[in-house]
Structures are given as C-alpha cells and as structure tokens.
C-alpha cells in the first residue's frame, strides 16, 4: 500500500465536487449583469464584484443568489448520492453572504 495515495472513490468524489462548484459558478454568472464579476477563491468560496452597486442593490443581488441556489436542482449531486459518492444526508453546502 502506498501511503498518501488517493483511492478511486476519493478521486471520483473530488471530481464531482469540482463539477458542482462549476455548476454553482455558472448559476451565479447567469444571474448577474454582464459587467459584474463572479470569482471563485479558496476551496469553495465565491465573491461577486458588483460595480456601480450600492449596499441596498447588493442585498437584492445576495437574496437573488440565495433564492437561485436554494431553488436549483443539482442533478450531479443527486447522481453522486445514487452512486454513494455522497451520503444521502450530506448537504451540498450552505451559502454565507457577507456584504
């Protein structure tokens, strides 16, 4: 056995996780203006740069993003659960909005 080697299961799980993050980024990008910027930083954190947006407008965008994500069905997550790559009780995650 090689110490530190990743199993096939771990690699598959990581690929699914990366694809879910890509899907989430696409959702964000689809629901902002063409000159807004959606950026991923860190492992699973995103930031939205909203030029020409006051704090009240940022709150509107934040609520829209929360609603879009909570109402979106993530087919890949469902498939991953079906193939036991994610536990059935495991949440995709939570969104923390900071203005």
N, CA, C and O atoms as a printed pandas DataFrame, in Angstrom:
     atom_number atom_name residue_name chain_id  residue_number  x_coord  y_coord  z_coord
0              1         N          UNK        A               1    0.834   -1.172    0.000
1              2        CA          UNK        A               1    0.000    0.000    0.000
2              3         C          UNK        A               1    0.887    1.247    0.000
3              4         O          UNK        A               1    1.877    1.317    0.728
4              5         N          UNK        A               2    0.525    2.203   -0.807
5              6        CA          UNK        A               2    1.277    3.451   -0.888
6              7         C          UNK        A               2    0.640    4.450    0.066
7              8         O          UNK        A               2   -0.551    4.746   -0.030
8              9         N          UNK        A               3    1.426    4.953    0.966
9             10        CA          UNK        A               3    0.911    5.931    1.922
10            11         C          UNK        A               3    0.630    7.246    1.214
11            12         O          UNK        A               3    1.443    7.724    0.424
12            13         N          UNK        A               4   -0.513    7.818    1.501
13            14        CA          UNK        A               4   -0.872    9.099    0.903
14            15         C          UNK        A               4   -1.519    8.986   -0.467
15            16         O          UNK        A               4   -1.922    9.999   -1.039
16            17         N          UNK        A               5   -1.629    7.785   -1.002
17            18        CA          UNK        A               5   -2.262    7.620   -2.313
18            19         C          UNK        A               5   -3.772    7.758   -2.161
19            20         O          UNK        A               5   -4.363    7.290   -1.187
20            21         N          UNK        A               6   -4.373    8.403   -3.134
21            22        CA          UNK        A               6   -5.828    8.581   -3.101
22            23         C          UNK        A               6   -6.506    7.379   -3.750
23            24         O          UNK        A               6   -6.008    6.809   -4.721
24            25         N          UNK        A               7   -7.639    7.016   -3.196
25            26        CA          UNK        A               7   -8.392    5.902   -3.754
26            27         C          UNK        A               7   -9.217    6.392   -4.943
27            28         O          UNK        A               7   -9.410    7.591   -5.141
28            29         N          UNK        A               8   -9.687    5.445   -5.712
29            30        CA          UNK        A               8  -10.566    5.769   -6.838
30            31         C          UNK        A               8  -11.800    6.502   -6.351
31            32         O          UNK        A               8  -12.266    7.441   -6.997
32            33         N          UNK        A               9  -12.330    6.078   -5.216
33            34        CA          UNK        A               9  -13.510    6.734   -4.629
34            35         C          UNK        A               9  -13.211    8.202   -4.328
35            36         O          UNK        A               9  -14.023    9.071   -4.648
36            37         N          UNK        A              10  -12.063    8.493   -3.719
37            38        CA          UNK        A              10  -11.712    9.871   -3.376
38            39         C          UNK        A              10  -11.568   10.730   -4.624
39            40         O          UNK        A              10  -11.995   11.884   -4.640
40            41         N          UNK        A              11  -10.975   10.177   -5.656
41            42        CA          UNK        A              11  -10.803   10.920   -6.902
42            43         C          UNK        A              11  -12.161   11.215   -7.530
43            44         O          UNK        A              11  -12.410   12.338   -7.968
44            45         N          UNK        A              12  -13.040   10.219   -7.577
45            46        CA          UNK        A              12  -14.379   10.428   -8.133
46            47         C          UNK        A              12  -15.140   11.483   -7.343
47            48         O          UNK        A              12  -15.794   12.349   -7.924
48            49         N          UNK        A              13  -15.055   11.408   -6.021
49            50        CA          UNK        A              13  -15.740   12.375   -5.162
50            51         C          UNK        A              13  -15.208   13.786   -5.421
51            52         O          UNK        A              13  -15.985   14.738   -5.493
52            53         N          UNK        A              14  -13.892   13.923   -5.561
53            54        CA          UNK        A              14  -13.296   15.237   -5.817
54            55         C          UNK        A              14  -13.705   15.794   -7.174
55            56         O          UNK        A              14  -13.910   16.999   -7.316
56            57         N          UNK        A              15  -13.824   14.926   -8.166
57            58        CA          UNK        A              15  -14.263   15.361   -9.498
58            59         C          UNK        A              15  -15.709   15.849   -9.432
59            60         O          UNK        A              15  -16.043   16.888  -10.001
60            61         N          UNK        A              16  -16.562   15.103   -8.742
61            62        CA          UNK        A              16  -17.965   15.513   -8.590
62            63         C          UNK        A              16  -18.029   16.860   -7.880
63            64         O          UNK        A              16  -18.791   17.737   -8.287
64            65         N          UNK        A              17  -17.242   17.033   -6.831
65            66        CA          UNK        A              17  -17.218   18.281   -6.074
66            67         C          UNK        A              17  -16.796   19.447   -6.976
67            68         O          UNK        A              17  -17.413   20.511   -6.937
68            69         N          UNK        A              18  -15.760   19.255   -7.777
69            70        CA          UNK        A              18  -15.294   20.302   -8.693
70            71         C          UNK        A              18  -16.377   20.652   -9.717
71            72         O          UNK        A              18  -16.572   21.824  -10.037
72            73         N          UNK        A              19  -17.071   19.651  -10.223
73            74        CA          UNK        A              19  -18.130   19.909  -11.193
74            75         C          UNK        A              19  -19.320   20.620  -10.551
75            76         O          UNK        A              19  -19.969   21.448  -11.191
76            77         N          UNK        A              20  -19.605   20.301   -9.294
77            78        CA          UNK        A              20  -20.675   21.016   -8.590
78            79         C          UNK        A              20  -20.306   22.489   -8.395
79            80         O          UNK        A              20  -21.157   23.368   -8.535
80            81         N          UNK        A              21  -19.046   22.754   -8.074
81            82        CA          UNK        A              21  -18.601   24.143   -7.937
82            83         C          UNK        A              21  -18.706   24.878   -9.266
83            84         O          UNK        A              21  -19.075   26.052   -9.304
84            85         N          UNK        A              22  -18.386   24.198  -10.341
85            86        CA          UNK        A              22  -18.506   24.813  -11.675
86            87         C          UNK        A              22  -19.974   25.132  -11.978
87            88         O          UNK        A              22  -20.287   26.193  -12.518
88            89         N          UNK        A              23  -20.858   24.213  -11.628
89            90        CA          UNK        A              23  -22.287   24.447  -11.850
90            91         C          UNK        A              23  -22.770   25.637  -11.021
91            92         O          UNK        A              23  -23.551   26.459  -11.499
92            93         N          UNK        A              24  -22.305   25.722   -9.790
93            94        CA          UNK        A              24  -22.670   26.839   -8.929
94            95         C          UNK        A              24  -22.164   28.167   -9.499
95            96         O          UNK        A              24  -22.889   29.162   -9.485
96            97         N          UNK        A              25  -20.938   28.187   -9.994
97            98        CA          UNK        A              25  -20.383   29.401  -10.613
98            99         C          UNK        A              25  -21.218   29.806  -11.819
99           100         O          UNK        A              25  -21.467   30.992  -12.035
100          101         N          UNK        A              26  -21.645   28.834  -12.598
101          102        CA          UNK        A              26  -22.481   29.123  -13.756
102          103         C          UNK        A              26  -23.816   29.729  -13.356
103          104         O          UNK        A              26  -24.322   30.633  -14.022
104          105         N          UNK        A              27  -24.384   29.227  -12.266
105          106        CA          UNK        A              27  -25.642   29.808  -11.770
106          107         C          UNK        A              27  -25.440   31.272  -11.382
107          108         O          UNK        A              27  -26.246   32.134  -11.733
108          109         N          UNK        A              28  -24.367   31.539  -10.661
109          110        CA          UNK        A              28  -24.084   32.920  -10.269
110          111         C          UNK        A              28  -23.914   33.798  -11.507
111          112         O          UNK        A              28  -24.510   34.872  -11.598
112          113         N          UNK        A              29  -23.111   33.347  -12.444
113          114        CA          UNK        A              29  -22.813   34.143  -13.644
114          115         C          UNK        A              29  -24.080   34.405  -14.462
115          116         O          UNK        A              29  -24.225   35.468  -15.067
116          117         N          UNK        A              30  -24.972   33.455  -14.477
117          118        CA          UNK        A              30  -26.209   33.584  -15.260
118          119         C          UNK        A              30  -27.153   34.639  -14.679
119          120         O          UNK        A              30  -27.992   35.187  -15.393
120          121         N          UNK        A              31  -27.012   34.917  -13.388
121          122        CA          UNK        A              31  -27.965   35.792  -12.706
122          123         C          UNK        A              31  -27.371   37.118  -12.249
123          124         O          UNK        A              31  -27.905   37.755  -11.341
124          125         N          UNK        A              32  -26.274   37.537  -12.865
125          126        CA          UNK        A              32  -25.723   38.872  -12.610
126          127         C          UNK        A              32  -25.617   39.615  -13.933
127          128         O          UNK        A              32  -25.795   39.032  -15.003
128          129         N          UNK        A              33  -25.328   40.891  -13.847
129          130        CA          UNK        A              33  -25.205   41.698  -15.065
130          131         C          UNK        A              33  -23.929   41.326  -15.814
131          132         O          UNK        A              33  -23.022   40.714  -15.250
132          133         N          UNK        A              34  -23.870   41.702  -17.084
133          134        CA          UNK        A              34  -22.732   41.319  -17.921
134          135         C          UNK        A              34  -21.415   41.912  -17.430
135          136         O          UNK        A              34  -20.355   41.350  -17.706
136          137         N          UNK        A              35  -21.452   43.025  -16.714
137          138        CA          UNK        A              35  -20.203   43.642  -16.256
138          139         C          UNK        A              35  -19.886   43.318  -14.793
139          140         O          UNK        A              35  -18.881   43.795  -14.266
140          141         N          UNK        A              36  -20.720   42.522  -14.134
141          142        CA          UNK        A              36  -20.399   42.040  -12.795
142          143         C          UNK        A              36  -19.387   40.906  -12.910
143          144         O          UNK        A              36  -19.271   40.278  -13.963
144          145         N          UNK        A              37  -18.669   40.648  -11.852
145          146        CA          UNK        A              37  -17.639   39.614  -11.867
146          147         C          UNK        A              37  -17.948   38.561  -10.815
147          148         O          UNK        A              37  -18.168   38.876   -9.645
148          149         N          UNK        A              38  -17.960   37.313  -11.246
149          150        CA          UNK        A              38  -18.095   36.179  -10.336
150          151         C          UNK        A              38  -16.739   35.506  -10.278
151          152         O          UNK        A              38  -16.188   35.128  -11.312
152          153         N          UNK        A              39  -16.192   35.353   -9.078
153          154        CA          UNK        A              39  -14.863   34.752   -8.947
154          155         C          UNK        A              39  -14.867   33.726   -7.817
155          156         O          UNK        A              39  -15.467   33.946   -6.764
156          157         N          UNK        A              40  -14.198   32.617   -8.048
157          158        CA          UNK        A              40  -14.020   31.595   -7.023
158          159         C          UNK        A              40  -12.660   31.843   -6.383
159          160         O          UNK        A              40  -11.667   32.053   -7.079
160          161         N          UNK        A              41  -12.622   31.817   -5.077
161          162        CA          UNK        A              41  -11.338   31.904   -4.383
162          163         C          UNK        A              41  -11.377   30.949   -3.209
163          164         O          UNK        A              41  -12.448   30.626   -2.696
164          165         N          UNK        A              42  -10.226   30.506   -2.792
165          166        CA          UNK        A              42  -10.204   29.488   -1.745
166          167         C          UNK        A              42  -10.722   28.180   -2.310
167          168         O          UNK        A              42  -10.764   27.986   -3.525
168          169         N          UNK        A              43  -11.109   27.302   -1.435
169          170        CA          UNK        A              43  -11.587   25.997   -1.878
170          171         C          UNK        A              43  -12.981   26.019   -2.454
171          172         O          UNK        A              43  -13.225   25.462   -3.524
172          173         N          UNK        A              44  -13.890   26.654   -1.759
173          174        CA          UNK        A              44  -15.284   26.622   -2.202
174          175         C          UNK        A              44  -15.984   27.947   -1.944
175          176         O          UNK        A              44  -17.189   27.985   -1.692
176          177         N          UNK        A              45  -15.242   29.002   -2.006
177          178        CA          UNK        A              45  -15.804   30.328   -1.762
178          179         C          UNK        A              45  -15.863   31.111   -3.064
179          180         O          UNK        A              45  -14.999   30.985   -3.932
180          181         N          UNK        A              46  -16.897   31.915   -3.172
181          182        CA          UNK        A              46  -17.079   32.767   -4.346
182          183         C          UNK        A              46  -17.223   34.203   -3.883
183          184         O          UNK        A              46  -17.663   34.467   -2.764
184          185         N          UNK        A              47  -16.852   35.115   -4.742
185          186        CA          UNK        A              47  -17.121   36.524   -4.495
186          187         C          UNK        A              47  -17.772   37.105   -5.736
187          188         O          UNK        A              47  -17.468   36.701   -6.858
188          189         N          UNK        A              48  -18.648   38.032   -5.531
189          190        CA          UNK        A              48  -19.277   38.751   -6.635
190          191         C          UNK        A              48  -18.844   40.207   -6.533
191          192         O          UNK        A              48  -19.067   40.858   -5.511
192          193         N          UNK        A              49  -18.233   40.709   -7.581
193          194        CA          UNK        A              49  -17.860   42.112   -7.659
194          195         C          UNK        A              49  -18.975   42.798   -8.436
195          196         O          UNK        A              49  -19.237   42.462   -9.591
196          197         N          UNK        A              50  -19.622   43.751   -7.800
197          198        CA          UNK        A              50  -20.808   44.395   -8.374
198          199         C          UNK        A              50  -20.544   45.895   -8.538
199          200         O          UNK        A              50  -20.959   46.687   -7.692
200          201         N          UNK        A              51  -19.857   46.294   -9.616
201          202        CA          UNK        A              51  -19.591   47.722   -9.807
202          203         C          UNK        A              51  -20.892   48.516   -9.920
203          204         O          UNK        A              51  -21.918   48.005  -10.369
204          205         N          UNK        A              52  -20.821   49.747   -9.510
205          206        CA          UNK        A              52  -21.974   50.652   -9.604
206          207         C          UNK        A              52  -23.189   50.101   -8.856
207          208         O          UNK        A              52  -24.329   50.270   -9.290
208          209         N          UNK        A              53  -22.926   49.439   -7.724
209          210        CA          UNK        A              53  -24.000   48.863   -6.924
210          211         C          UNK        A              53  -23.873   49.368   -5.496
211          212         O          UNK        A              53  -22.826   49.220   -4.866
212          213         N          UNK        A              54  -24.940   49.961   -4.994
213          214        CA          UNK        A              54  -24.928   50.435   -3.608
214          215         C          UNK        A              54  -25.273   49.260   -2.680
215          216         O          UNK        A              54  -25.653   48.188   -3.153
216          217         N          UNK        A              55  -25.143   49.459   -1.366
217          218        CA          UNK        A              55  -25.415   48.355   -0.430
218          219         C          UNK        A              55  -26.823   47.759   -0.574
219          220         O          UNK        A              55  -27.000   46.548   -0.451
220          221         N          UNK        A              56  -27.810   48.603   -0.832
221          222        CA          UNK        A              56  -29.171   48.078   -0.996
222          223         C          UNK        A              56  -29.266   47.189   -2.236
223          224         O          UNK        A              56  -29.929   46.152   -2.213
224          225         N          UNK        A              57  -28.604   47.598   -3.312
225          226        CA          UNK        A              57  -28.585   46.784   -4.526
226          227         C          UNK        A              57  -27.850   45.474   -4.313
227          228         O          UNK        A              57  -28.241   44.438   -4.852
228          229         N          UNK        A              58  -26.778   45.523   -3.520
229          230        CA          UNK        A              58  -26.030   44.302   -3.208
230          231         C          UNK        A              58  -26.903   43.323   -2.423
231          232         O          UNK        A              58  -26.828   42.112   -2.628
232          233         N          UNK        A              59  -27.725   43.855   -1.529
233          234        CA          UNK        A              59  -28.647   42.981   -0.791
234          235         C          UNK        A              59  -29.648   42.311   -1.723
235          236         O          UNK        A              59  -29.979   41.139   -1.544
236          237         N          UNK        A              60  -30.123   43.043   -2.705
237          238        CA          UNK        A              60  -31.052   42.474   -3.688
238          239         C          UNK        A              60  -30.368   41.329   -4.448
239          240         O          UNK        A              60  -30.954   40.264   -4.640
240          241         N          UNK        A              61  -29.130   41.563   -4.875
241          242        CA          UNK        A              61  -28.378   40.519   -5.595
242          243         C          UNK        A              61  -28.136   39.323   -4.682
243          244         O          UNK        A              61  -28.305   38.179   -5.103
244          245         N          UNK        A              62  -27.742   39.577   -3.438
245          246        CA          UNK        A              62  -27.481   38.484   -2.497
246          247         C          UNK        A              62  -28.726   37.625   -2.295
247          248         O          UNK        A              62  -28.639   36.397   -2.279
248          249         N          UNK        A              63  -29.863   38.256   -2.144
249          250        CA          UNK        A              63  -31.109   37.496   -1.972
250          251         C          UNK        A              63  -31.447   36.712   -3.237
251          252         O          UNK        A              63  -31.930   35.582   -3.164
252          253         N          UNK        A              64  -31.190   37.316   -4.397
253          254        CA          UNK        A              64  -31.444   36.608   -5.656
254          255         C          UNK        A              64  -30.552   35.377   -5.751
255          256         O          UNK        A              64  -31.018   34.310   -6.151
256          257         N          UNK        A              65  -29.269   35.506   -5.388
257          258        CA          UNK        A              65  -28.348   34.364   -5.447
258          259         C          UNK        A              65  -28.797   33.272   -4.475
259          260         O          UNK        A              65  -28.773   32.089   -4.814
260          261         N          UNK        A              66  -29.205   33.669   -3.270
261          262        CA          UNK        A              66  -29.672   32.693   -2.300
262          263         C          UNK        A              66  -30.882   31.933   -2.833
263          264         O          UNK        A              66  -30.963   30.711   -2.712
264          265         N          UNK        A              67  -31.816   32.665   -3.422
265          266        CA          UNK        A              67  -33.024   32.054   -3.965
266          267         C          UNK        A              67  -32.709   31.139   -5.145
267          268         O          UNK        A              67  -33.246   30.035   -5.243
268          269         N          UNK        A              68  -31.842   31.601   -6.034
269          270        CA          UNK        A              68  -31.480   30.800   -7.208
270          271         C          UNK        A              68  -30.865   29.467   -6.775
271          272         O          UNK        A              68  -31.227   28.414   -7.299
272          273         N          UNK        A              69  -29.944   29.518   -5.828
273          274        CA          UNK        A              69  -29.273   28.283   -5.392
274          275         C          UNK        A              69  -30.237   27.378   -4.644
275          276         O          UNK        A              69  -30.240   26.165   -4.856
276          277         N          UNK        A              70  -31.055   27.956   -3.768
277          278        CA          UNK        A              70  -31.958   27.101   -2.986
278          279         C          UNK        A              70  -33.037   26.456   -3.848
279          280         O          UNK        A              70  -33.557   25.398   -3.492
280          281         N          UNK        A              71  -33.382   27.077   -4.976
281          282        CA          UNK        A              71  -34.410   26.516   -5.849
282          283         C          UNK        A              71  -33.852   25.668   -6.985
283          284         O          UNK        A              71  -34.610   25.072   -7.750
284          285         N          UNK        A              72  -32.533   25.615   -7.094
285          286        CA          UNK        A              72  -31.903   24.869   -8.187
286          287         C          UNK        A              72  -31.756   23.397   -7.800
287          288         O          UNK        A              72  -31.379   23.076   -6.673
288          289         N          UNK        A              73  -32.055   22.523   -8.733
289          290        CA          UNK        A              73  -31.795   21.100   -8.551
290          291         C          UNK        A              73  -30.425   20.806   -9.138
291          292         O          UNK        A              73  -30.163   21.109  -10.302
292          293         N          UNK        A              74  -29.570   20.227   -8.348
293          294        CA          UNK        A              74  -28.225   19.877   -8.798
294          295         C          UNK        A              74  -28.235   18.409   -9.205
295          296         O          UNK        A              74  -28.052   17.531   -8.362
296          297         N          UNK        A              75  -28.449   18.133  -10.505
297          298        CA          UNK        A              75  -28.557   16.735  -10.949
298          299         C          UNK        A              75  -27.314   15.909  -10.620
299          300         O          UNK        A              75  -27.419   14.725  -10.300
300          301         N          UNK        A              76  -26.157   16.524  -10.698
301          302        CA          UNK        A              76  -24.923   15.792  -10.429
302          303         C          UNK        A              76  -24.868   15.342   -8.971
303          304         O          UNK        A              76  -24.393   14.245   -8.678
304          305         N          UNK        A              77  -25.347   16.174   -8.067
305          306        CA          UNK        A              77  -25.367   15.790   -6.650
306          307         C          UNK        A              77  -26.305   14.614   -6.434
307          308         O          UNK        A              77  -25.997   13.702   -5.666
308          309         N          UNK        A              78  -27.437   14.632   -7.102
309          310        CA          UNK        A              78  -28.379   13.519   -6.975
310          311         C          UNK        A              78  -27.763   12.236   -7.524
311          312         O          UNK        A              78  -27.907   11.168   -6.929
312          313         N          UNK        A              79  -27.081   12.344   -8.653
313          314        CA          UNK        A              79  -26.421   11.162   -9.230
314          315         C          UNK        A              79  -25.310   10.665   -8.316
315          316         O          UNK        A              79  -25.125    9.458   -8.159
316          317         N          UNK        A              80  -24.570   11.589   -7.712
317          318        CA          UNK        A              80  -23.494   11.202   -6.796
318          319         C          UNK        A              80  -24.051   10.472   -5.585
319          320         O          UNK        A              80  -23.478    9.485   -5.124
320          321         N          UNK        A              81  -25.166   10.961   -5.079
321          322        CA          UNK        A              81  -25.798   10.270   -3.947
322          323         C          UNK        A              81  -26.247    8.868   -4.351
323          324         O          UNK        A              81  -26.101    7.917   -3.583
324          325         N          UNK        A              82  -26.789    8.749   -5.552
325          326        CA          UNK        A              82  -27.261    7.450   -6.031
326          327         C          UNK        A              82  -26.109    6.461   -6.157
327          328         O          UNK        A              82  -26.302    5.257   -5.989
328          329         N          UNK        A              83  -24.913    6.961   -6.452
329          330        CA          UNK        A              83  -23.742    6.098   -6.599
330          331         C          UNK        A              83  -22.881    6.088   -5.343
331          332         O          UNK        A              83  -21.736    5.638   -5.363
332          333         N          UNK        A              84  -23.452    6.595   -4.243
333          334        CA          UNK        A              84  -22.795    6.573   -2.933
334          335         C          UNK        A              84  -21.506    7.388   -2.893
335          336         O          UNK        A              84  -20.643    7.123   -2.056
336          337         N          UNK        A              85  -21.355    8.379   -3.782
337          338        CA          UNK        A              85  -20.194    9.263   -3.694
338          339         C          UNK        A              85  -20.432   10.340   -2.635
339          340         O          UNK        A              85  -19.494   10.931   -2.099
340          341         N          UNK        A              86  -21.708   10.577   -2.352
341          342        CA          UNK        A              86  -22.088   11.487   -1.274
342          343         C          UNK        A              86  -23.103   10.751   -0.426
343          344         O          UNK        A              86  -23.934   10.008   -0.948
344          345         N          UNK        A              87  -23.040   10.954    0.877
345          346        CA          UNK        A              87  -24.033   10.342    1.744
346          347         C          UNK        A              87  -25.383   10.991    1.477
347          348         O          UNK        A              87  -25.454   12.170    1.128
348          349         N          UNK        A              88  -26.447   10.224    1.641
349          350        CA          UNK        A              88  -27.780   10.745    1.347
350          351         C          UNK        A              88  -28.148   11.914    2.249
351          352         O          UNK        A              88  -28.942   12.772    1.863
352          353         N          UNK        A              89  -27.579   11.953    3.438
353          354        CA          UNK        A              89  -27.896   13.045    4.358
354          355         C          UNK        A              89  -26.954   14.242    4.181
355          356         O          UNK        A              89  -27.143   15.277    4.819
356          357         N          UNK        A              90  -25.954   14.104    3.331
357          358        CA          UNK        A              90  -24.965   15.176    3.163
358          359         C          UNK        A              90  -25.554   16.318    2.353
359          360         O          UNK        A              90  -26.064   16.117    1.251
360          361         N          UNK        A              91  -25.479   17.501    2.904
361          362        CA          UNK        A              91  -25.948   18.686    2.203
362          363         C          UNK        A              91  -24.901   19.107    1.188
363          364         O          UNK        A              91  -23.707   18.873    1.376
364          365         N          UNK        A              92  -25.358   19.729    0.114
365          366        CA          UNK        A              92  -24.413   20.254   -0.866
366          367         C          UNK        A              92  -23.598   21.361   -0.222
367          368         O          UNK        A              92  -22.430   21.549   -0.565
368          369         N          UNK        A              93  -24.175   22.070    0.673
369          370        CA          UNK        A              93  -23.454   23.132    1.365
370          371         C          UNK        A              93  -24.397   24.212    1.813
371          372         O          UNK        A              93  -25.616   24.082    1.704
372          373         N          UNK        A              94  -23.832   25.262    2.311
373          374        CA          UNK        A              94  -24.648   26.396    2.699
374          375         C          UNK        A              94  -24.005   27.646    2.131
375          376         O          UNK        A              94  -22.810   27.678    1.837
376          377         N          UNK        A              95  -24.814   28.661    1.987
377          378        CA          UNK        A              95  -24.321   29.916    1.458
378          379         C          UNK        A              95  -24.268   30.930    2.602
379          380         O          UNK        A              95  -25.245   31.129    3.324
380          381         N          UNK        A              96  -23.130   31.551    2.743
381          382        CA          UNK        A              96  -22.971   32.628    3.703
382          383         C          UNK        A              96  -22.737   33.890    2.904
383          384         O          UNK        A              96  -21.781   33.979    2.134
384          385         N          UNK        A              97  -23.599   34.853    3.083
385          386        CA          UNK        A              97  -23.494   36.111    2.334
386          387         C          UNK        A              97  -22.895   37.175    3.238
387          388         O          UNK        A              97  -23.397   37.434    4.331
388          389         N          UNK        A              98  -21.815   37.787    2.770
389          390        CA          UNK        A              98  -21.162   38.849    3.505
390          391         C          UNK        A              98  -21.106   40.085    2.610
391          392         O          UNK        A              98  -20.607   40.023    1.487
392          393         N          UNK        A              99  -21.612   41.188    3.106
393          394        CA          UNK        A              99  -21.577   42.434    2.337
394          395         C          UNK        A              99  -20.524   43.352    2.905
395          396         O          UNK        A              99  -20.332   44.458    2.400
